[in-house]
């Protein structure tokens, strides 16, 4: 078995900092965490002036960010979810979920 070493990158003066990993983006992979955010931690979202949640490292597709948005929207219709990805190749591909504004 060959394991490819993650490429190290940085975000200082236009350069990325971090490791690009293979990651796993499967539907419902983070449903327990999403439910925890919407359930026991839902008070944080309800009390926020402008609720914004970040999906850090959304992967090859925005599946986890879209599912998180759907679950949190049940608490706050005005919630915003931002997906952030370190791998430039993943970000370069257009997505049907991409929006502007």
VEXPAKE-164530 format. One record per residue: x, y, z of N, C-alpha, C, O in turn; residue in three letters. Coordinates in nm, 3 decimals. Each point is the difference from the previous one (the first is absolute). Layout:
REM residues N
n_px, n_py, n_pz, ca_px, ca_py, ca_pz, c_px, c_py, c_pz, o_px, o_py, o_pz, aa
X, Y, Z, X, Y, Z, X, Y, Z, X, Y, Z, ALA
...
REM end
This chain:
REM residues 101
n_px, n_py, n_pz, ca_px, ca_py, ca_pz, c_px, c_py, c_pz, o_px, o_py, o_pz, aa
0.085, -0.118, 0.000, -0.085, 0.118, 0.000, 0.089, 0.124, 0.000, 0.089, 0.014, 0.083, UNK
-0.115, 0.073, -0.176, 0.076, 0.123, -0.009, -0.085, 0.113, 0.056, -0.114, 0.020, -0.042, UNK
0.171, 0.053, 0.137, -0.070, 0.114, 0.058, 0.066, 0.126, -0.050, 0.120, 0.021, 0.021, UNK
-0.199, 0.062, -0.087, 0.054, 0.124, -0.053, 0.008, 0.103, 0.112, -0.098, 0.022, 0.071, UNK
0.211, 0.038, -0.055, 0.020, 0.101, 0.103, -0.077, 0.127, -0.035, 0.004, 0.046, -0.115, UNK
-0.073, 0.011, 0.212, -0.077, 0.122, -0.024, 0.095, 0.114, -0.035, 0.107, 0.014, 0.059, UNK
-0.149, 0.067, -0.155, 0.081, 0.114, -0.041, -0.017, 0.111, 0.103, -0.113, 0.034, 0.035, UNK
0.222, 0.023, 0.012, -0.005, 0.108, 0.099, -0.005, 0.133, -0.072, 0.082, 0.029, -0.088, UNK
-0.180, 0.053, 0.127, -0.015, 0.132, -0.061, -0.026, 0.103, 0.109, -0.030, -0.037, 0.114, UNK
0.041, 0.165, -0.146, -0.020, 0.106, 0.100, -0.079, 0.119, -0.055, -0.007, 0.020, -0.121, UNK
-0.053, 0.060, 0.213, -0.075, 0.119, -0.041, 0.063, 0.125, 0.059, -0.065, 0.072, 0.075, UNK
0.185, -0.046, -0.108, 0.069, 0.120, 0.046, 0.043, 0.075, -0.125, 0.072, -0.053, -0.084, UNK
-0.117, 0.176, 0.075, 0.030, 0.081, -0.118, -0.036, -0.072, -0.129, 0.081, -0.011, -0.093, UNK
-0.205, -0.038, 0.089, -0.048, -0.067, -0.121, 0.034, -0.146, -0.010, -0.039, -0.066, -0.097, UNK
0.110, 0.012, 0.196, 0.033, -0.142, -0.001, -0.084, -0.072, 0.105, -0.031, 0.056, 0.105, UNK
-0.005, -0.179, -0.134, -0.081, -0.080, 0.093, 0.083, -0.063, 0.110, 0.116, -0.035, -0.021, UNK
-0.176, 0.020, 0.140, 0.064, -0.070, 0.112, -0.089, -0.117, 0.036, -0.119, 0.021, 0.029, UNK
0.170, -0.139, -0.029, -0.079, -0.117, 0.038, 0.034, -0.119, -0.086, 0.089, 0.006, -0.086, UNK
-0.160, -0.114, 0.110, 0.021, -0.124, -0.075, -0.122, -0.031, -0.084, -0.112, 0.001, 0.050, UNK
0.134, -0.027, -0.176, -0.108, -0.044, -0.086, -0.014, -0.150, 0.021, 0.097, -0.074, -0.019, UNK
-0.215, 0.031, 0.056, -0.023, -0.142, 0.026, -0.102, -0.054, -0.099, -0.066, 0.075, -0.070, UNK
0.054, -0.204, 0.067, -0.095, -0.065, -0.090, -0.142, 0.031, 0.044, -0.085, 0.030, -0.084, UNK
0.059, -0.038, 0.212, -0.132, 0.034, 0.054, -0.108, -0.100, -0.038, 0.021, -0.087, -0.084, UNK
-0.136, 0.102, 0.147, -0.115, -0.084, -0.027, -0.124, 0.088, -0.006, -0.033, 0.066, 0.098, UNK
-0.033, -0.064, -0.210, -0.121, 0.080, -0.014, -0.113, -0.093, -0.043, -0.027, -0.014, -0.119, UNK
-0.036, -0.048, 0.215, -0.113, -0.088, -0.029, -0.127, 0.060, 0.058, 0.005, 0.065, 0.104, UNK
-0.118, -0.086, -0.170, -0.126, 0.050, 0.054, -0.023, -0.053, 0.142, 0.026, -0.116, 0.030, UNK
-0.076, 0.203, 0.055, -0.032, -0.030, 0.140, 0.120, -0.038, 0.087, -0.018, -0.050, 0.111, UNK
0.139, 0.074, -0.160, 0.119, -0.034, 0.078, 0.008, 0.078, 0.131, 0.049, -0.052, 0.100, UNK
-0.098, 0.175, -0.100, 0.009, 0.083, 0.120, -0.136, 0.026, 0.064, -0.016, 0.099, 0.072, UNK
-0.082, -0.185, -0.096, -0.135, 0.025, 0.051, -0.006, 0.006, 0.152, -0.077, 0.079, 0.054, UNK
0.156, -0.160, 0.016, 0.001, 0.006, 0.147, 0.049, 0.136, 0.049, -0.057, 0.058, 0.092, UNK
0.162, -0.010, -0.154, 0.053, 0.131, 0.038, -0.099, 0.110, -0.033, -0.021, 0.092, 0.079, UNK
-0.042, -0.100, -0.196, -0.100, 0.099, -0.040, -0.115, 0.001, 0.100, -0.048, 0.107, 0.039, UNK
0.003, -0.224, 0.002, -0.109, -0.009, 0.098, 0.040, 0.057, 0.135, -0.081, 0.061, 0.069, UNK
0.206, -0.080, -0.032, 0.051, 0.056, 0.127, -0.001, 0.153, -0.008, -0.038, 0.067, 0.096, UNK
0.081, -0.014, -0.211, -0.002, 0.146, -0.018, -0.143, 0.054, 0.004, -0.026, 0.104, 0.062, UNK
-0.065, -0.173, -0.128, -0.140, 0.047, -0.006, -0.075, -0.029, 0.129, -0.099, 0.067, 0.030, UNK
0.144, -0.165, 0.047, -0.069, -0.038, 0.124, 0.058, 0.069, 0.122, -0.035, 0.114, 0.028, UNK
0.125, -0.183, 0.046, 0.056, 0.058, 0.123, 0.071, 0.134, -0.019, 0.005, 0.080, 0.093, UNK
0.050, -0.056, -0.210, 0.071, 0.126, -0.025, -0.085, 0.101, -0.078, 0.049, 0.107, -0.037, UNK
-0.174, -0.140, 0.011, -0.088, 0.086, -0.077, -0.021, 0.137, 0.061, -0.029, 0.096, -0.072, UNK
0.044, -0.084, 0.203, -0.015, 0.131, 0.066, 0.099, 0.101, -0.053, -0.029, 0.119, -0.007, UNK
0.147, -0.167, -0.032, 0.102, 0.092, -0.055, -0.049, 0.060, -0.132, 0.015, 0.120, -0.025, UNK
-0.073, -0.204, -0.059, -0.050, 0.046, -0.129, -0.120, 0.092, 0.018, -0.009, 0.105, -0.065, UNK
-0.084, -0.144, 0.155, -0.118, 0.083, 0.023, 0.035, 0.136, 0.056, -0.070, 0.098, -0.027, UNK
0.177, -0.089, 0.105, 0.039, 0.126, 0.063, 0.092, 0.087, -0.083, 0.031, 0.112, 0.040, UNK
0.013, -0.161, -0.154, 0.095, 0.076, -0.083, -0.070, 0.110, -0.078, -0.111, -0.018, -0.050, UNK
0.177, 0.132, 0.041, -0.056, 0.113, -0.075, -0.001, -0.031, -0.151, -0.100, 0.026, -0.067, UNK
0.206, -0.080, 0.016, 0.012, -0.036, -0.142, 0.065, -0.137, -0.006, 0.122, -0.009, -0.016, UNK
-0.200, -0.098, 0.028, 0.059, -0.134, 0.012, 0.074, -0.046, -0.126, -0.057, -0.012, -0.108, UNK
0.185, -0.013, 0.128, 0.085, -0.053, -0.107, 0.077, -0.119, 0.056, 0.063, 0.010, 0.105, UNK
-0.068, -0.121, -0.175, 0.068, -0.122, 0.041, 0.098, -0.036, -0.111, -0.031, 0.015, -0.118, UNK
0.149, -0.063, 0.155, 0.104, -0.034, -0.097, 0.022, -0.151, -0.004, 0.019, -0.063, 0.104, UNK
-0.023, 0.006, -0.223, 0.035, -0.140, -0.023, 0.145, 0.003, -0.048, 0.026, 0.028, -0.117, UNK
0.065, -0.057, 0.206, 0.142, 0.008, -0.029, 0.047, -0.129, -0.067, -0.004, -0.107, 0.061, UNK
0.048, 0.117, -0.184, 0.045, -0.116, -0.076, -0.116, -0.079, -0.055, -0.018, -0.116, 0.035, UNK
-0.062, 0.178, -0.121, -0.122, -0.067, -0.048, 0.027, -0.112, -0.098, -0.089, -0.082, -0.024, UNK
0.207, 0.075, -0.033, 0.038, -0.115, -0.083, -0.028, 0.015, -0.148, -0.013, 0.111, -0.052, UNK
0.005, -0.225, -0.014, -0.014, -0.003, -0.146, -0.137, 0.047, -0.047, -0.015, 0.043, -0.114, UNK
-0.085, -0.051, 0.201, -0.132, 0.053, -0.033, -0.056, 0.068, 0.124, 0.043, -0.029, 0.112, UNK
-0.138, 0.119, -0.129, -0.052, 0.075, 0.114, -0.108, -0.075, 0.079, -0.078, 0.063, 0.071, UNK
0.073, -0.195, -0.082, -0.106, -0.078, 0.063, -0.017, 0.032, 0.148, -0.112, 0.025, 0.045, UNK
0.221, -0.025, 0.031, -0.013, 0.023, 0.145, -0.047, 0.141, 0.030, -0.078, 0.020, 0.094, UNK
0.124, 0.079, -0.170, -0.043, 0.138, 0.024, -0.148, 0.018, -0.035, -0.071, 0.072, 0.070, UNK
0.025, -0.135, -0.176, -0.140, 0.010, -0.040, -0.089, -0.067, 0.103, -0.105, 0.053, 0.036, UNK
0.145, -0.170, 0.013, -0.079, -0.069, 0.103, -0.002, 0.079, 0.131, -0.104, 0.008, 0.065, UNK
0.217, 0.049, -0.028, 0.006, 0.082, 0.121, -0.096, 0.118, -0.013, -0.075, 0.031, 0.093, UNK
0.076, 0.034, -0.207, -0.089, 0.113, -0.025, -0.147, -0.041, 0.016, -0.078, 0.068, 0.065, UNK
0.042, -0.180, -0.125, -0.139, -0.048, 0.006, -0.043, -0.027, 0.144, -0.112, 0.031, 0.038, UNK
0.201, -0.089, 0.041, -0.034, -0.032, 0.140, -0.008, 0.125, 0.087, -0.087, 0.010, 0.086, UNK
0.177, 0.085, -0.108, 0.000, 0.121, 0.082, -0.109, 0.097, -0.042, -0.048, 0.080, 0.081, UNK
0.009, -0.085, -0.205, -0.105, 0.088, -0.049, -0.134, -0.026, 0.070, -0.085, 0.089, 0.005, UNK
0.069, -0.208, 0.048, -0.122, -0.032, 0.075, -0.008, 0.087, 0.127, -0.109, 0.028, 0.049, UNK
0.224, 0.013, 0.004, 0.005, 0.087, 0.118, -0.005, 0.147, -0.036, -0.072, 0.079, 0.062, UNK
0.148, -0.043, -0.162, 0.009, 0.140, -0.043, -0.002, 0.006, -0.151, 0.094, -0.047, -0.065, UNK
-0.198, 0.103, 0.009, -0.012, 0.009, -0.146, 0.108, 0.089, -0.061, 0.032, -0.012, -0.118, UNK
0.025, 0.103, 0.200, 0.100, 0.093, -0.051, 0.144, -0.046, 0.022, 0.093, 0.077, -0.020, UNK
-0.074, -0.203, 0.060, 0.135, -0.051, 0.024, 0.078, -0.004, -0.131, -0.055, -0.029, -0.106, UNK
0.185, 0.059, 0.115, 0.090, -0.009, -0.115, 0.103, -0.106, 0.032, 0.052, -0.005, 0.112, UNK
-0.020, -0.079, -0.208, 0.103, -0.102, 0.016, 0.105, 0.025, -0.107, -0.032, 0.008, -0.119, UNK
0.156, 0.006, 0.162, 0.112, 0.021, -0.092, 0.088, -0.124, 0.001, 0.042, -0.047, 0.106, UNK
-0.015, -0.007, -0.222, 0.090, -0.113, -0.013, 0.138, 0.050, -0.039, 0.015, 0.076, -0.095, UNK
0.085, -0.119, 0.169, 0.139, 0.041, -0.028, 0.081, -0.126, -0.031, -0.008, -0.100, 0.071, UNK
0.085, 0.106, -0.177, 0.081, -0.114, -0.044, 0.141, 0.047, -0.031, 0.018, 0.105, -0.063, UNK
0.082, -0.181, 0.106, 0.140, 0.037, -0.020, 0.054, -0.042, -0.137, 0.093, 0.062, -0.051, UNK
-0.151, -0.165, -0.008, 0.051, -0.051, -0.127, -0.050, 0.085, -0.116, -0.119, -0.003, -0.032, UNK
0.209, 0.079, -0.033, -0.042, 0.087, -0.110, -0.070, -0.075, -0.113, -0.089, 0.055, -0.064, UNK
0.127, -0.178, 0.038, -0.061, -0.078, -0.108, -0.148, -0.026, 0.030, -0.083, 0.002, -0.090, UNK
0.051, -0.027, 0.216, -0.139, -0.024, 0.038, -0.083, 0.127, -0.012, -0.118, -0.004, -0.035, UNK
0.180, 0.117, 0.064, -0.071, 0.128, -0.007, -0.017, 0.048, -0.143, -0.093, 0.075, -0.028, UNK
0.180, -0.116, -0.061, -0.003, 0.047, -0.139, -0.117, -0.061, -0.077, -0.050, 0.060, -0.095, UNK
0.007, -0.179, 0.136, -0.111, -0.065, -0.070, -0.131, 0.070, 0.030, -0.031, 0.022, 0.117, UNK
-0.047, 0.012, -0.217, -0.130, 0.062, 0.027, -0.095, -0.099, 0.065, 0.010, -0.121, -0.022, UNK
-0.100, 0.172, 0.101, -0.095, -0.083, 0.070, -0.141, 0.052, -0.024, -0.020, 0.121, -0.012, UNK
-0.076, -0.210, 0.004, -0.137, 0.044, -0.016, -0.050, 0.069, 0.126, -0.106, 0.062, -0.001, UNK
0.183, -0.072, 0.112, -0.039, 0.062, 0.126, 0.059, 0.139, 0.015, -0.036, 0.073, 0.092, UNK
0.125, -0.035, -0.182, 0.064, 0.131, 0.010, -0.103, 0.110, -0.013, -0.090, -0.006, -0.083, UNK
0.106, 0.107, 0.168, -0.089, 0.115, -0.005, 0.082, 0.126, 0.011, 0.117, -0.004, 0.039, UNK
-0.175, 0.114, -0.073, 0.066, 0.129, 0.018, -0.086, 0.083, 0.091, -0.122, -0.017, 0.006, UNK
0.188, 0.109, 0.067, -0.075, 0.090, 0.085, -0.005, -0.036, 0.136, -0.061, 0.071, 0.081, UNK
REM end
